[in-house]
């Protein structure tokens, strides 16, 4: 059995209306899921299905919707979570840094998602990415560049340098 604790305010997103999201995860991963009152999700099963279900639950806990999170059941998809707090300082609060990743009206986030063909969530003090591992590596470079203070145009040059990798 695997256990994943998620924020209380995300439990409803995990369960879905009448349990439909839990059912989707269980069907897709061939596992059993149970959510305790203390926001603890228990995954019953073994092998890759249990690992996938655990990652899907974690993704929902990090702010993704069920449609994005369930992509983690694909063989070549993975989840990467970055703690924005690791980059915060007295000059740059977590909120300010999250704002740099999101951009005005969500423009930066949308641009990153489109360029790398990934899904992103900025939730709590984290930036999370779902996608193919090779594409996530490029996104990590872009996001770290933004969190370290680079301009958006400078950070986006990482996409140009990795265009071949992104198009595979």
N, C-alpha and C positions, 0 to 999 in steps of 0.2 A: 504494500500500500504506500502511496505517495501522498504527501500533504502540502498544500499551498495556502498560505494566509493572504487574503486580499483586503483592501480597504473596505470598510463596512458600506460606504456609499456606492461601491461597485458590485455588491452582491446581487442586487436586482438585475443588473445588466448580465451577470453570469447566468442567473436562473432563467430570465426571460418570462414572458407572459405564459402562465400555466406550465412553466417548466420547459418550454419549447427549446430554449438555448441549451440547457443541460442535455436534453434529448438529442439535439444535433451533434453535440460533442461526443456523447456516448456512442451514437450510431457511426459517426465518422472514424472514431478511434477504437471501437469495439472494447469499451471500458465501462465501468460503472462510476457515477459521480454522486457524491453526497455533500451537501453544504450544511455545516453546523451553525448554530445560532451565533457562535463567536467568530464568524466570518472565516472559518477554516474549511477549505474544500478538500475532500478525501477522494483520491483516485484509486479505484479498484481495478486491477488488471496487471498485465505484465508486458514486457517487451517494448517495442517501438510505439505501440498504441498508447501505453501508459505514459511514456515520455512525451508524446505529442499532446495528450490531454493535459498533462501538467503544464506544458508551455502555453497552451491555449488559455488555461485558467489564469496563468501569470499575466499573459497579454491583456486579457480583459481587466485584470486588476490594475494594469498600468495604463488604462484609459482607452484601449481599442474596443471597437464594436465587435460583435460576434462574427460578422462577415469578414472583417480583416483578420481577426484572431484565428479563425478556423483554417486560414491559409497555411498555418503552421503544421497542418497534417500532411502537407505536400512534402515529398521527399527532399527537395532542394531548398526549402524555406527554413529560416531560423529567426530567432528573436534576439535582439541585442538591447540592453538597457544601460544607459549612461547616467551617472549621478551628477547633476549640475552643481551640487554642493561642493564637489571636488575642485571646481573652477572658481568658486565664489571668493571674494575678498572684501576688504572694507570699502573699496571703490565700486565693486560690482556685486550686487546682491544676487541671490538666486532668481528673484523675480525679474531683474533687469536682464540677466543672462538668458532666461527663458524667452523673454521678449525679443532678444536678438535672433534666436532660433526660429521663433514664430514669424517675426517681421510684421510690418505694418499691414493690418487687415489679413494676416495669415499668408502674405505673399511669399516670404522666405521658405516657410514650411512647404507650401504648395510647389514652389520651384524645385526644392530638393526632391520631393516625392516624384515629380514629373521627370526630372533629369535622370534619376537613378531607378525609376520604376519600383519604388518601395512605398510602404505605408509608414507614417510617423505619428507618434503621440507624444505630446508634452503634457505631463500630468504629475502633480505633486512637485517633487524636486528632481524629476527624471525626464530624459528624452529617450524614447524607445523607438526601435525600428524593426519592421518585419519585411523580409525580402530574401532574395538569394544572397548567400554569404559573400560572394565576390562583390556584389553591389553594396552590401552593408559596409564593407571595408572602406569603400570610397566615401560613403555617407559619414562614417565616423571621422574621416579626415576633414570633411567640410564642416561638420558640427564642432569638432574640436578647434578648428581654425576660428570659427565664430566665437566660441566660448573663451578663446585666448585673446580676443580683441581685434582680430583681422576684420577688415571691411568686408561687406558682402561680396563685392566684385572680386576681391582677392580670394576669398574662400571658394567662390564658384569656379575659379580657374582650375581647381582640382578636378572638376568634371571634364574640362578640356584635356587635361593631361591623362585622364583615364578613359577617354571616349571608347577606345577599342575594347577595353574590359567591360564596359557598361553595355556594349552592343552585342556581346556574345550570346 
